[in-house]
């Protein structure tokens, strides 16, 4: 016969196991090419970790036409303009993130993931730079990282 403390322990263990299983299921998944492209309502995810194996780090890019003090909404709206398909890989790298570094990805209204598609239809996430990175000169507040499992993975 179960005693009350033992029953509580088993209930807690079961809740933790089933809770972690549902949490893993809630993390964004990539398509067969490794790209994170799901931006349907309710599927936003903010916390990501760099998994890029490049010793130089993961480049975060932004065109020089975007000014460091541009308002967030102005930059995001210009990037999301359907007719604007830029060659993002050719943009300058304004920041680099090391393997294991955690990033905050910008999300939109109505719980949507913001995804910018380049001229090759590859997805990119806007990343918010922290204040120390912004203070190191004329660095913008946001830049784009490639939204692919080769470079980043979602963190619970």
Secondary structure, DSSP 4 states (H G I P E B T S, - for coil): ---HHHHHHHHHHHHHHHHHHHHHHHS----TTSB-----TT----EEEE----TT-EEEE--TTS-TT--HHHHHHHHH-TT----GGGSPEEEEE-TT-EEEB-B-GGG-B--EE-TT--EEEEEEPPHHHHHTTT--SEEEEE-BTTTEEE--
